[in-house]
Structure formats: structure tokens, C-alpha cells
Amino acid sequence: MGIIDEFDMPMHVAQIGAKGCAMFRYERARNYRAWWEIDLRVSYAYWLFLANRGILFPPGFDDQWTVSIQHTQTDIDQHLHVFQQFVQELIR
């Protein structure tokens, strides 16, 4: 079970190859109108939480990332660790 399922987070992740994004909405946004229903407060809090811990995403409604050959498994594990901290802060 992943972090999103474990804590019943209102979000989903979309990924194509090395690029992905997190959207704070239970259902996948399949059109522009649905995309506007993303919880911007949580999205901004997530971006800020990560930035304060050295993980930088481009700011925006959907938190985007790209994984490259420069990223190590340690980098990915660190991101997951910080994401879990964020989720635990939200549910407190």
C-alpha cells in the first residue's frame, strides 16, 4: 500500500515516462473544468513544504516533476520520506 492509499489522501498521480505530477483531487482530472477543481491550498502547501526541505518543483496547480539519470534511488527515497511527513502534518 502506498502513502496516498494508506492515508486516504484526496489526490492522484499521473505519470508518463520520466515526467509526472501530483493533483490534489480524488478523481483524475480528464478535462480542463475538472482540472480547476484541484485543491489549490493543499497544492501550494505541498510545494512550500517540499521547497523548505530542499526539493524544488516548478510552482503551479499540479506539482510536476521529472526524474533524470542524475537522480539516485536515495533522491527518490528522500522525496517519499518528505511527502509522508507532509501527509502526516495534514492529518494532524
C-alpha atoms as an extended CHARMM CRD file, in Angstrom:
* protein
*
        92  EXT
         1         1  MET       CA              0.0000000000        0.0000000000        0.0000000000  PROA      1               0.0000000000
         2         2  GLY       CA              1.3340000000        3.4190000000       -0.9180000000  PROA      2               0.0000000000
         3         3  ILE       CA              1.2990000000        6.6350000000        1.0890000000  PROA      3               0.0000000000
         4         4  ILE       CA             -1.6940000000        8.0550000000       -0.8200000000  PROA      4               0.0000000000
         5         5  ASP       CA             -3.8390000000        4.9740000000       -0.1290000000  PROA      5               0.0000000000
         6         6  GLU       CA             -2.5690000000        4.4800000000        3.4160000000  PROA      6               0.0000000000
         7         7  PHE       CA             -3.6740000000        7.9660000000        4.4770000000  PROA      7               0.0000000000
         8         8  ASP       CA             -6.6450000000        8.2560000000        2.0640000000  PROA      8               0.0000000000
         9         9  MET       CA             -5.2150000000       11.4160000000        0.5260000000  PROA      9               0.0000000000
        10        10  PRO       CA             -7.5290000000       13.3480000000       -1.8310000000  PROA      10              0.0000000000
        11        11  MET       CA             -5.0280000000       13.1540000000       -4.6630000000  PROA      11              0.0000000000
        12        12  HSD       CA             -3.7590000000       11.1040000000       -7.5350000000  PROA      12              0.0000000000
        13        13  VAL       CA             -0.5490000000       10.9140000000       -9.5190000000  PROA      13              0.0000000000
        14        14  ALA       CA             -0.2480000000       10.9500000000      -13.2980000000  PROA      14              0.0000000000
        15        15  GLN       CA              2.9560000000        9.8150000000      -14.9850000000  PROA      15              0.0000000000
        16        16  ILE       CA              4.2820000000        9.4170000000      -18.4990000000  PROA      16              0.0000000000
        17        17  GLY       CA              7.8260000000        8.1000000000      -18.6590000000  PROA      17              0.0000000000
        18        18  ALA       CA             10.1340000000       10.2640000000      -16.5680000000  PROA      18              0.0000000000
        19        19  LYS       CA              7.5870000000       13.0780000000      -16.1100000000  PROA      19              0.0000000000
        20        20  GLY       CA              4.8230000000       13.0960000000      -13.5630000000  PROA      20              0.0000000000
        21        21  CYS       CA              2.5690000000       15.2990000000      -11.4900000000  PROA      21              0.0000000000
        22        22  ALA       CA              0.5090000000       15.1450000000       -8.3260000000  PROA      22              0.0000000000
        23        23  MET       CA             -3.0170000000       16.5530000000       -8.3130000000  PROA      23              0.0000000000
        24        24  PHE       CA             -4.8980000000       17.1370000000       -5.0920000000  PROA      24              0.0000000000
        25        25  ARG       CA             -8.2520000000       15.8030000000       -6.1850000000  PROA      25              0.0000000000
        26        26  TYR       CA             -9.7270000000       12.3210000000       -5.6000000000  PROA      26              0.0000000000
        27        27  GLU       CA            -10.6450000000       11.6520000000       -9.2120000000  PROA      27              0.0000000000
        28        28  ARG       CA             -8.3350000000       12.0150000000      -12.1710000000  PROA      28              0.0000000000
        29        29  ALA       CA             -8.9310000000       15.3010000000      -13.9880000000  PROA      29              0.0000000000
        30        30  ARG       CA             -9.9250000000       14.3080000000      -17.5160000000  PROA      30              0.0000000000
        31        31  ASN       CA            -10.8000000000       17.7800000000      -18.7880000000  PROA      31              0.0000000000
        32        32  TYR       CA             -9.9720000000       21.4220000000      -18.1480000000  PROA      32              0.0000000000
        33        33  ARG       CA            -13.0270000000       22.0790000000      -15.9720000000  PROA      33              0.0000000000
        34        34  ALA       CA            -12.1460000000       19.1570000000      -13.6840000000  PROA      34              0.0000000000
        35        35  TRP       CA             -8.5390000000       20.3440000000      -13.5240000000  PROA      35              0.0000000000
        36        36  TRP       CA             -9.7790000000       23.6220000000      -11.9700000000  PROA      36              0.0000000000
        37        37  GLU       CA            -11.2180000000       21.6110000000       -9.0620000000  PROA      37              0.0000000000
        38        38  ILE       CA             -7.7310000000       20.8270000000       -7.7480000000  PROA      38              0.0000000000
        39        39  ASP       CA             -7.3710000000       21.9330000000       -4.1150000000  PROA      39              0.0000000000
        40        40  LEU       CA             -5.0060000000       24.8590000000       -4.6010000000  PROA      40              0.0000000000
        41        41  ARG       CA             -4.4510000000       25.3700000000       -0.8700000000  PROA      41              0.0000000000
        42        42  VAL       CA             -3.0880000000       21.8560000000       -0.4340000000  PROA      42              0.0000000000
        43        43  SER       CA             -1.1270000000       22.0730000000       -3.6740000000  PROA      43              0.0000000000
        44        44  TYR       CA              0.5690000000       25.2940000000       -2.5560000000  PROA      44              0.0000000000
        45        45  ALA       CA              1.2150000000       23.8870000000        0.9370000000  PROA      45              0.0000000000
        46        46  TYR       CA              2.8210000000       20.8020000000       -0.6520000000  PROA      46              0.0000000000
        47        47  TRP       CA              5.0460000000       22.9390000000       -2.8770000000  PROA      47              0.0000000000
        48        48  LEU       CA              6.0880000000       25.1080000000        0.0830000000  PROA      48              0.0000000000
        49        49  PHE       CA              6.6760000000       22.0990000000        2.3620000000  PROA      49              0.0000000000
        50        50  LEU       CA              8.9660000000       20.4910000000       -0.2220000000  PROA      50              0.0000000000
        51        51  ALA       CA             10.7820000000       23.7340000000       -1.0620000000  PROA      51              0.0000000000
        52        52  ASN       CA             11.5690000000       24.2730000000        2.6210000000  PROA      52              0.0000000000
        53        53  ARG       CA             13.1810000000       20.8400000000        2.6440000000  PROA      53              0.0000000000
        54        54  GLY       CA             15.3020000000       21.3010000000       -0.4730000000  PROA      54              0.0000000000
        55        55  ILE       CA             13.0140000000       19.6110000000       -3.0180000000  PROA      55              0.0000000000
        56        56  LEU       CA             12.1790000000       22.1120000000       -5.7500000000  PROA      56              0.0000000000
        57        57  PHE       CA              9.2180000000       21.7930000000       -8.1200000000  PROA      57              0.0000000000
        58        58  PRO       CA              8.0820000000       24.4290000000      -10.5810000000  PROA      58              0.0000000000
        59        59  PRO       CA              5.1710000000       26.2530000000       -8.8940000000  PROA      59              0.0000000000
        60        60  GLY       CA              1.7430000000       25.5840000000      -10.3440000000  PROA      60              0.0000000000
        61        61  PHE       CA             -1.6370000000       23.9370000000       -9.8330000000  PROA      61              0.0000000000
        62        62  ASP       CA             -0.2640000000       20.4570000000      -10.4180000000  PROA      62              0.0000000000
        63        63  ASP       CA              3.0030000000       19.6330000000       -8.7310000000  PROA      63              0.0000000000
        64        64  GLN       CA              5.1930000000       18.4300000000      -11.6020000000  PROA      64              0.0000000000
        65        65  TRP       CA              8.4810000000       16.5990000000      -11.5850000000  PROA      65              0.0000000000
        66        66  THR       CA             10.9150000000       14.9940000000      -13.9640000000  PROA      66              0.0000000000
        67        67  VAL       CA             13.1740000000       12.1120000000      -12.9960000000  PROA      67              0.0000000000
        68        68  SER       CA             16.5070000000       12.0170000000      -14.8070000000  PROA      68              0.0000000000
        69        69  ILE       CA             19.5900000000        9.8350000000      -14.8230000000  PROA      69              0.0000000000
        70        70  GLN       CA             21.0660000000       12.3060000000      -12.3250000000  PROA      70              0.0000000000
        71        71  HSD       CA             18.5280000000       11.2520000000       -9.6790000000  PROA      71              0.0000000000
        72        72  THR       CA             19.5030000000        8.3800000000       -7.4320000000  PROA      72              0.0000000000
        73        73  GLN       CA             17.3360000000        5.9650000000       -5.5020000000  PROA      73              0.0000000000
        74        74  THR       CA             18.3570000000        7.9610000000       -2.4180000000  PROA      74              0.0000000000
        75        75  ASP       CA             16.8790000000       11.1280000000       -4.0040000000  PROA      75              0.0000000000
        76        76  ILE       CA             13.6030000000        9.3300000000       -4.6790000000  PROA      76              0.0000000000
        77        77  ASP       CA             13.5070000000        7.8140000000       -1.1890000000  PROA      77              0.0000000000
        78        78  GLN       CA             14.1260000000       11.2710000000        0.3260000000  PROA      78              0.0000000000
        79        79  HSD       CA             11.2390000000       12.7320000000       -1.6590000000  PROA      79              0.0000000000
        80        80  LEU       CA              8.9310000000        9.9330000000       -0.4990000000  PROA      80              0.0000000000
        81        81  HSD       CA             10.0510000000       10.4810000000        3.1010000000  PROA      81              0.0000000000
        82        82  VAL       CA              9.3010000000       14.2190000000        2.8950000000  PROA      82              0.0000000000
        83        83  PHE       CA              5.9630000000       13.5010000000        1.1820000000  PROA      83              0.0000000000
        84        84  GLN       CA              4.9980000000       11.1850000000        4.0460000000  PROA      84              0.0000000000
        85        85  GLN       CA              5.9460000000       13.9080000000        6.5490000000  PROA      85              0.0000000000
        86        86  PHE       CA              3.7110000000       16.3400000000        4.6450000000  PROA      86              0.0000000000
        87        87  VAL       CA              0.7760000000       13.9310000000        4.7180000000  PROA      87              0.0000000000
        88        88  GLN       CA              1.2210000000       13.3080000000        8.4360000000  PROA      88              0.0000000000
        89        89  GLU       CA              1.2250000000       17.0670000000        9.0780000000  PROA      89              0.0000000000
        90        90  LEU       CA             -2.0070000000       17.4400000000        7.0910000000  PROA      90              0.0000000000
        91        91  ILE       CA             -3.8830000000       14.8120000000        9.0680000000  PROA      91              0.0000000000
        92        92  ARG       CA             -2.8180000000       16.1250000000       12.4850000000  PROA      92              0.0000000000
